[in-house]
Amino acid sequence: MDNEAGCCSTQLIDGDGTFNVAGLASFLKGVKLAECGLSYAVVSIMGPQSSGKSTLLNNLFGTNFREMDAFRGRSQTTKGIWLANCAGIEPCTIVMDLEGTDGRERGEDDTAFEKQSALFALAVSDVVLINMWCHDIGREQAANKPLLKTVFQVMMRLFSPRKTTLMFVIRDKTRTPLENLEPVLREDIQKIWDSVPKPQAHKDTPLSEFFNVEVVALSSYEEKEELFKEQVANLRQRFYHSIAPGGLAGDRRGVVPASGFSFSAQQIWQVIKENRDLDLPAHKVMVATVRCEEIANERYSDFTQNQDWLQLEEASQSGPVAGFGKKLSSIIGNCLSEYDSEVVYFDEGVRTSKRKHLEDKLLQLVQPAFHSIMGHLRSGTVDKFKEAFDKALNSGEGFSAASHKCKETFMKLFDEGCDDAVIEQAHWDTSKMSSKLVRDLDEYVASVRATKLAELTSNYEAKLNEALAGPVEALLDGANDETWPSIRKLLRRETQSAVSGFANDLSSFDLDEVTRDKMLARLEDYARGVVEGKAKEEAGKILIRMKDRFTMLFSHDSDSMPRVWTGKEDIKSITKLARSASLKLLSVLAAIRLDVESDDIDRTLVLALVEKSSTSDRSLTISDPLASSSWEKVPSSKTLITPVQCKQLWRQFQMETEYTVTQAIAAQEASRRSNNWLPPPWAIAAMLILGFNEFMTLLRNPLYLLVLFVGFLVSKALWVQMDVTNEFRHGFLPGFLSLSTRILPTVMNMLRNLAEQGNRPATGGAQTNPPLAANSFRGDVNSDGVSSTGSSHVTTNENGTECSSSSKED
């Protein structure tokens, strides 16, 4: 590429038809054509070989195309198509110098490149200079008529109308006035146009729709150089502001923006060489599509590397960003503005479409960050709502009022955050996010409401349980005719109190009437459940309760003091009273009477179990009323103990309490006998009178006292060892017989222990052997004070009553 005085030139297409892509790119970069937009023009020249085309261009536009050296002979100078920048002309003007036609180098038959280059010049140029000799006007070949005819025909077949200026430059003008030459030339061109076959759409289209025809004449360069240059300078003035309306290149239909010129030229040359159908508007759209897409991709790539965007994207991952929407809208707006400024001259439909596509790509790129911001905003709002809501509840504010107030406050805060995060170019609907937030807040409020209601319900249930369980248990334990009326009264009072307080507390939760009534009904049911559960619990221990009640009443007097069976008590009456009380307990726990105010369970049990059993005449008794499986007047669901079970329990109760009665009777008999084992008083008085002399003898001789004392100790040891008192509790004769069989073994045992004590070596001077009686007592008395050889034993029933009896040694 050559550079002289601000002009640069390059070969666009070589002689073989190869398009110089790299050279064209370098050329356009050098002349900064991409910055021109639509403010540029393309001028090309065609004509016979060695007709002075390059010389005309160099003088007309100040280019530096290589000219033919006349001293070396006439030969081909320009090969292919060359491109150069015009110096000093506004707007930017690009000149193409085409290889001359009718050259001997290509030969007579090789006219394909001539036609292709001519067609290319007409397709890309705004002004086409047709260089011709003045003396060739009227000739068929030299005036390029065959070439023009072929080009016109191909253009009509390949291209849609694009108005181009055809400027015929008549070289070496003769004395014939231009006014006479121009009509001839125009007539020849019109004949060529009329003779060209046209498509049906352009059959009647005039030449003026496709071409503006201009004719200029120049003097001989060799003979009248000064005049030639003067005429060229005048012609140059016509190329200033050539793209203005009325200028040489005033018709700008289908013009390609400067930034797309390279691609457009490549595509046109490729289509011409391949002889494919080409429609200029479609070509314009294609060029616009490619260039707009390239520019859009460049802007998208620049956006992805924009540091402000990268910082926003990074910050969006950690939480809400203040002014996110405004900042990002500005970045996207700048990107789109840059795109608009670069594609302003391309097809409007294409650039608008590609702009929309770029905008969609940018929004798709930033959408995750936006969603991240919205997610942080939503989660942060939920967290703040929870904190504020819990604080309001803890401060004693009503549930419904607190929820409504906090929801309104934080939804407004969320909406403000959405407005701050919304991107101007995106019309994203945040209502779904708002709906999700409302759903999150409602779910949390519902969960807190459920928790609070559960706690409130549990508190009232605990109060009811505390208020009912203990008193109901006490009332059931003290079973009497007023037990169930008292329980019903207690249940009604505590239930009304709890339901009233519960209803008052529920008023702050903004519950619907149905839900509220259900919760109050469940609390009432719970209260009944506590009573029924306690009744069932006590009914499950009925036998134990009956025995405990029997034992208490049987073993204790009216002052709750333990009975001492002295023989004066009426055991039969006491037993009947205790069993009647136990039967009352059974009748009370036989069924739940929360809904039944009167029944005949107690009377039925008394008749069937007490009066019937005491009636001697069995023939007068009616059929067994306890054979039924349910109580009359009591629903089966409220029955705790069926009549059949009552009958079985009563039998078992009688059997287990019979032993206690027997023990009491035995204890009474033993008490009587223990009071009769000493001799009568008269016998004691006779012994004292008749033994007076012996008593005086003992007083006169103290040695007898020592012997008596030793005898007393031995007798005492025998008394304790043999448990004489216990042996005589059942009578004198049984006791005497038992002692007579045991006295000899007991004495022998005492002597053996005494001998063992005498043979035991002394362990110290201060230690002395214990007396015989003491040692004997220690060796033969167990920890309970009962002789190891004795046969007496103590039997204790399950109610704690003890009964002692004696057994003889085998």
MOGILIN-V911164 format. One record per residue. RES is the residue in three letters. SS is DSSP state (H for helix, E for strand, C for the rest). D_CENTER is the distance of its C-alpha to the mean C-alpha in whole Angstrom. Layout:
RES_SS_D_CENTER + RES_SS_D_CENTER
This chain:
MET_C_68 + ASP_E_71 + ASN_E_70 + GLU_E_73 + ALA_C_73 + GLY_C_70 + CYS_E_70 + CYS_E_68 + SER_E_69 + THR_E_67 + GLN_E_68 + LEU_E_65 + ILE_E_66 + ASP_C_69 + GLY_C_72 + ASP_C_70 + GLY_C_67 + THR_C_65 + PHE_E_62 + ASN_C_62 + VAL_H_58 + ALA_H_58 + GLY_H_61 + LEU_H_60 + ALA_H_57 + SER_H_59 + PHE_H_61 + LEU_H_59 + LYS_H_57 + GLY_H_61 + VAL_H_61 + LYS_C_58 + LEU_H_58 + ALA_H_54 + GLU_H_54 + CYS_H_57 + GLY_C_54 + LEU_C_57 + SER_C_60 + TYR_E_62 + ALA_E_64 + VAL_E_66 + VAL_E_69 + SER_E_71 + ILE_E_74 + MET_E_76 + GLY_E_80 + PRO_E_82 + GLN_C_83 + SER_C_85 + SER_C_85 + GLY_C_84 + LYS_H_80 + SER_H_79 + THR_H_82 + LEU_H_81 + LEU_H_77 + ASN_H_78 + ASN_H_80 + LEU_H_78 + PHE_H_75 + GLY_C_76 + THR_C_74 + ASN_C_75 + PHE_C_76 + ARG_C_78 + GLU_C_82 + MET_C_84 + ASP_C_87 + ALA_H_90 + PHE_H_93 + ARG_H_91 + GLY_C_91 + ARG_C_89 + SER_C_86 + GLN_C_82 + THR_C_80 + THR_C_77 + LYS_C_75 + GLY_C_72 + ILE_E_70 + TRP_E_70 + LEU_E_67 + ALA_E_68 + ASN_E_67 + CYS_C_70 + ALA_C_71 + GLY_C_71 + ILE_C_70 + GLU_C_67 + PRO_C_65 + CYS_E_64 + THR_E_66 + ILE_E_66 + VAL_E_69 + MET_E_69 + ASP_E_73 + LEU_E_73 + GLU_C_75 + GLY_C_79 + THR_E_80 + ASP_C_83 + GLY_C_83 + ARG_C_85 + GLU_C_83 + ARG_C_80 + GLY_C_83 + GLU_C_84 + ASP_C_82 + ASP_C_78 + THR_C_77 + ALA_H_74 + PHE_H_72 + GLU_H_75 + LYS_H_73 + GLN_H_69 + SER_H_70 + ALA_H_71 + LEU_H_69 + PHE_H_66 + ALA_H_68 + LEU_H_68 + ALA_H_64 + VAL_H_63 + SER_C_66 + ASP_C_66 + VAL_E_70 + VAL_E_72 + LEU_E_76 + ILE_E_78 + ASN_E_81 + MET_E_84 + TRP_E_88 + CYS_H_90 + HIS_H_93 + ASP_H_90 + ILE_C_89 + GLY_C_91 + ARG_C_90 + GLU_C_88 + GLN_C_87 + ALA_C_87 + ALA_C_85 + ASN_C_82 + LYS_H_82 + PRO_H_81 + LEU_H_78 + LEU_H_77 + LYS_H_78 + THR_H_75 + VAL_H_73 + PHE_H_73 + GLN_H_72 + VAL_H_69 + MET_H_68 + MET_H_68 + ARG_H_67 + LEU_H_64 + PHE_C_63 + SER_C_62 + PRO_C_64 + ARG_C_64 + LYS_C_67 + THR_E_69 + THR_E_72 + LEU_E_75 + MET_E_77 + PHE_E_80 + VAL_E_82 + ILE_E_86 + ARG_E_87 + ASP_C_91 + LYS_C_92 + THR_C_95 + ARG_C_98 + THR_C_96 + PRO_C_94 + LEU_H_90 + GLU_H_91 + ASN_H_93 + LEU_H_90 + GLU_H_87 + PRO_H_88 + VAL_H_89 + LEU_H_86 + ARG_H_83 + GLU_H_85 + ASP_H_85 + ILE_H_81 + GLN_H_81 + LYS_H_83 + ILE_H_80 + TRP_H_78 + ASP_H_79 + SER_H_80 + VAL_C_76 + PRO_C_75 + LYS_C_72 + PRO_C_69 + GLN_H_69 + ALA_H_66 + HIS_H_69 + LYS_C_72 + ASP_C_73 + THR_C_72 + PRO_C_74 + LEU_H_74 + SER_H_73 + GLU_H_70 + PHE_C_69 + PHE_E_72 + ASN_E_73 + VAL_E_77 + GLU_E_79 + VAL_E_82 + VAL_E_83 + ALA_E_86 + LEU_C_87 + SER_C_90 + SER_C_91 + TYR_C_90 + GLU_C_92 + GLU_C_95 + LYS_C_94 + GLU_H_91 + GLU_H_91 + LEU_H_91 + PHE_H_88 + LYS_H_86 + GLU_H_87 + GLN_H_86 + VAL_H_83 + ALA_H_82 + ASN_H_82 + LEU_H_80 + ARG_H_77 + GLN_H_77 + ARG_C_76 + PHE_C_73 + TYR_C_72 + HIS_C_69 + SER_C_69 + ILE_C_66 + ALA_C_66 + PRO_C_67 + GLY_C_71 + GLY_C_71 + LEU_C_71 + ALA_C_68 + GLY_C_67 + ASP_C_65 + ARG_C_62 + ARG_C_60 + GLY_C_58 + VAL_C_58 + VAL_C_56 + PRO_C_54 + ALA_H_55 + SER_H_52 + GLY_H_52 + PHE_H_56 + SER_H_56 + PHE_H_53 + SER_H_55 + ALA_H_59 + GLN_H_57 + GLN_H_56 + ILE_H_59 + TRP_H_62 + GLN_H_60 + VAL_H_60 + ILE_H_64 + LYS_H_64 + GLU_H_62 + ASN_C_64 + ARG_C_61 + ASP_C_60 + LEU_C_59 + ASP_C_58 + LEU_H_58 + PRO_H_55 + ALA_H_53 + HIS_H_54 + LYS_H_53 + VAL_H_50 + MET_H_49 + VAL_H_50 + ALA_H_48 + THR_H_45 + VAL_H_46 + ARG_H_47 + CYS_H_44 + GLU_H_41 + GLU_H_43 + ILE_H_43 + ALA_H_39 + ASN_H_38 + GLU_H_40 + ARG_H_38 + TYR_H_35 + SER_H_36 + ASP_H_37 + PHE_H_34 + THR_H_32 + GLN_C_34 + ASN_C_34 + GLN_H_33 + ASP_H_32 + TRP_H_29 + LEU_H_29 + GLN_H_28 + LEU_H_26 + GLU_H_24 + GLU_H_24 + ALA_H_23 + SER_H_20 + GLN_C_18 + SER_C_19 + GLY_C_18 + PRO_C_20 + VAL_C_23 + ALA_C_26 + GLY_C_28 + PHE_H_26 + GLY_H_27 + LYS_H_30 + LYS_H_31 + LEU_H_29 + SER_H_31 + SER_H_34 + ILE_H_33 + ILE_H_33 + GLY_H_36 + ASN_H_38 + CYS_H_37 + LEU_H_38 + SER_H_41 + GLU_H_42 + TYR_H_42 + ASP_H_43 + SER_H_46 + GLU_H_47 + VAL_H_47 + VAL_C_49 + TYR_C_51 + PHE_C_50 + ASP_C_49 + GLU_H_47 + GLY_H_45 + VAL_H_45 + ARG_H_44 + THR_H_42 + SER_H_40 + LYS_H_39 + ARG_H_38 + LYS_H_35 + HIS_H_34 + LEU_H_34 + GLU_H_32 + ASP_H_30 + LYS_H_30 + LEU_H_29 + LEU_H_27 + GLN_H_25 + LEU_H_25 + VAL_H_24 + GLN_H_21 + PRO_H_18 + ALA_H_20 + PHE_H_20 + HIS_H_16 + SER_H_15 + ILE_H_17 + MET_H_16 + GLY_H_12 + HIS_H_14 + LEU_H_16 + ARG_H_13 + SER_H_11 + GLY_H_15 + THR_H_16 + VAL_H_13 + ASP_H_14 + LYS_H_18 + PHE_H_17 + LYS_H_16 + GLU_H_19 + ALA_H_22 + PHE_H_21 + ASP_H_21 + LYS_H_24 + ALA_H_26 + LEU_H_25 + ASN_H_27 + SER_C_30 + GLY_C_30 + GLU_C_29 + GLY_C_29 + PHE_H_25 + SER_H_26 + ALA_H_27 + ALA_H_25 + SER_H_22 + HIS_H_24 + LYS_H_25 + CYS_H_22 + LYS_H_20 + GLU_H_23 + THR_H_24 + PHE_H_20 + MET_H_20 + LYS_H_23 + LEU_H_22 + PHE_H_19 + ASP_H_22 + GLU_H_24 + GLY_H_22 + CYS_H_21 + ASP_H_25 + ASP_H_26 + ALA_H_23 + VAL_C_24 + ILE_C_27 + GLU_C_30 + GLN_C_31 + ALA_C_27 + HIS_C_27 + TRP_C_23 + ASP_C_22 + THR_C_20 + SER_H_20 + LYS_H_16 + MET_H_15 + SER_H_16 + SER_H_15 + LYS_H_12 + LEU_H_13 + VAL_H_15 + ARG_H_12 + ASP_H_10 + LEU_H_13 + ASP_H_15 + GLU_H_12 + TYR_H_13 + VAL_H_16 + ALA_H_16 + SER_H_15 + VAL_H_17 + ARG_H_20 + ALA_H_19 + THR_H_20 + LYS_H_23 + LEU_H_24 + ALA_H_24 + GLU_H_26 + LEU_H_28 + THR_H_29 + SER_H_29 + ASN_H_32 + TYR_H_34 + GLU_H_34 + ALA_H_35 + LYS_H_38 + LEU_H_39 + ASN_H_39 + GLU_H_41 + ALA_H_43 + LEU_H_44 + ALA_H_44 + GLY_H_46 + PRO_H_49 + VAL_H_48 + GLU_H_49 + ALA_H_52 + LEU_H_53 + LEU_H_53 + ASP_H_55 + GLY_C_58 + ALA_C_58 + ASN_C_60 + ASP_C_61 + GLU_C_59 + THR_H_56 + TRP_H_54 + PRO_H_55 + SER_H_54 + ILE_H_50 + ARG_H_50 + LYS_H_51 + LEU_H_49 + LEU_H_46 + ARG_H_47 + ARG_H_47 + GLU_H_44 + THR_H_42 + GLN_H_43 + SER_H_42 + ALA_H_39 + VAL_H_38 + SER_H_39 + GLY_H_37 + PHE_H_34 + ALA_H_35 + ASN_H_36 + ASP_H_32 + LEU_H_30 + SER_H_32 + SER_H_30 + PHE_H_26 + ASP_C_27 + LEU_C_27 + ASP_C_29 + GLU_H_32 + VAL_H_31 + THR_H_28 + ARG_H_31 + ASP_H_33 + LYS_H_31 + MET_H_30 + LEU_H_34 + ALA_H_35 + ARG_H_33 + LEU_H_34 + GLU_H_38 + ASP_H_37 + TYR_H_36 + ALA_H_39 + ARG_H_41 + GLY_H_39 + VAL_H_40 + VAL_H_44 + GLU_H_44 + GLY_H_42 + LYS_H_44 + ALA_H_47 + LYS_H_46 + GLU_H_45 + GLU_H_49 + ALA_H_50 + GLY_H_49 + LYS_C_51 + ILE_H_54 + LEU_H_57 + ILE_H_56 + ARG_H_56 + MET_H_59 + LYS_H_61 + ASP_H_60 + ARG_H_61 + PHE_H_65 + THR_H_65 + MET_H_64 + LEU_H_67 + PHE_H_69 + SER_H_69 + HIS_E_70 + ASP_C_72 + SER_C_71 + ASP_C_71 + SER_C_68 + MET_C_71 + PRO_E_71 + ARG_C_74 + VAL_C_77 + TRP_C_79 + THR_C_82 + GLY_C_84 + LYS_C_84 + GLU_C_80 + ASP_C_80 + ILE_H_77 + LYS_H_77 + SER_H_76 + ILE_H_74 + THR_H_72 + LYS_H_72 + LEU_H_71 + ALA_H_68 + ARG_H_67 + SER_H_67 + ALA_H_65 + SER_H_62 + LEU_H_63 + LYS_H_62 + LEU_H_59 + LEU_H_58 + SER_H_59 + VAL_H_56 + LEU_C_53 + ALA_C_54 + ALA_E_52 + ILE_C_50 + ARG_C_52 + LEU_C_49 + ASP_C_50 + VAL_C_53 + GLU_C_56 + SER_C_59 + ASP_C_60 + ASP_C_62 + ILE_H_61 + ASP_H_63 + ARG_H_66 + THR_H_65 + LEU_H_64 + VAL_H_68 + LEU_H_70 + ALA_H_68 + LEU_H_68 + VAL_H_71 + GLU_H_73 + LYS_H_73 + SER_H_74 + SER_H_77 + THR_C_79 + SER_C_81 + ASP_C_82 + ARG_H_79 + SER_H_81 + LEU_H_80 + THR_C_76 + ILE_C_74 + SER_C_71 + ASP_C_69 + PRO_H_66 + LEU_H_63 + ALA_H_63 + SER_C_61 + SER_C_57 + SER_C_56 + TRP_C_57 + GLU_C_59 + LYS_C_57 + VAL_C_54 + PRO_C_51 + SER_H_50 + SER_H_47 + LYS_H_48 + THR_E_50 + LEU_C_50 + ILE_C_53 + THR_C_55 + PRO_H_59 + VAL_H_59 + GLN_H_57 + CYS_H_59 + LYS_H_62 + GLN_H_61 + LEU_H_60 + TRP_H_63 + ARG_H_65 + GLN_H_63 + PHE_H_63 + GLN_H_67 + MET_H_67 + GLU_H_65 + THR_H_67 + GLU_H_70 + TYR_H_71 + THR_H_70 + VAL_H_73 + THR_H_75 + GLN_H_74 + ALA_H_75 + ILE_H_79 + ALA_H_79 + ALA_H_79 + GLN_H_81 + GLU_H_84 + ALA_H_83 + SER_H_84 + ARG_H_87 + ARG_H_88 + SER_H_88 + ASN_C_90 + ASN_C_93 + TRP_C_93 + LEU_C_96 + PRO_C_99 + PRO_C_101 + PRO_H_102 + TRP_H_106 + ALA_H_105 + ILE_H_104 + ALA_H_107 + ALA_H_109 + MET_H_108 + LEU_H_108 + ILE_H_112 + LEU_H_113 + GLY_C_111 + PHE_H_113 + ASN_H_115 + GLU_H_113 + PHE_H_110 + MET_H_113 + THR_H_114 + LEU_H_111 + LEU_H_111 + ARG_H_114 + ASN_C_113 + PRO_H_110 + LEU_H_109 + TYR_H_109 + LEU_H_106 + LEU_H_104 + VAL_H_105 + LEU_H_103 + PHE_H_100 + VAL_H_100 + GLY_H_100 + PHE_H_98 + LEU_H_95 + VAL_H_95 + SER_H_95 + LYS_H_92 + ALA_H_90 + LEU_H_92 + TRP_H_90 + VAL_H_87 + GLN_H_87 + MET_H_88 + ASP_C_86 + VAL_H_89 + THR_H_87 + ASN_H_85 + GLU_H_87 + PHE_H_89 + ARG_H_87 + HIS_H_87 + GLY_C_91 + PHE_H_94 + LEU_H_95 + PRO_H_92 + GLY_H_91 + PHE_H_95 + LEU_H_94 + SER_H_91 + LEU_H_92 + SER_H_96 + THR_H_94 + ARG_H_92 + ILE_H_94 + LEU_H_96 + PRO_H_92 + THR_H_91 + VAL_H_94 + MET_H_94 + ASN_H_91 + MET_H_92 + LEU_H_95 + ARG_H_93 + ASN_H_90 + LEU_H_93 + ALA_H_95 + GLU_H_91 + GLN_H_91 + GLY_H_95 + ASN_H_94 + ARG_C_91 + PRO_C_92 + ALA_C_92 + THR_C_89 + GLY_C_90 + GLY_C_93 + ALA_C_91 + GLN_C_90 + THR_C_92 + ASN_C_92 + PRO_C_90 + PRO_C_93 + LEU_H_93 + ALA_H_92 + ALA_H_89 + ASN_H_88 + SER_H_88 + PHE_H_86 + ARG_H_83 + GLY_H_84 + ASP_H_84 + VAL_E_81 + ASN_C_78 + SER_C_75 + ASP_C_75 + GLY_C_79 + VAL_C_80 + SER_E_82 + SER_C_81 + THR_C_84 + GLY_C_83 + SER_C_82 + SER_C_81 + HIS_E_77 + VAL_E_74 + THR_E_72 + THR_E_69 + ASN_C_67 + GLU_C_63 + ASN_C_64 + GLY_C_66 + THR_C_69 + GLU_E_72 + CYS_E_75 + SER_E_77 + SER_E_80 + SER_C_83 + SER_C_83 + LYS_C_86 + GLU_C_86 + ASP_C_87
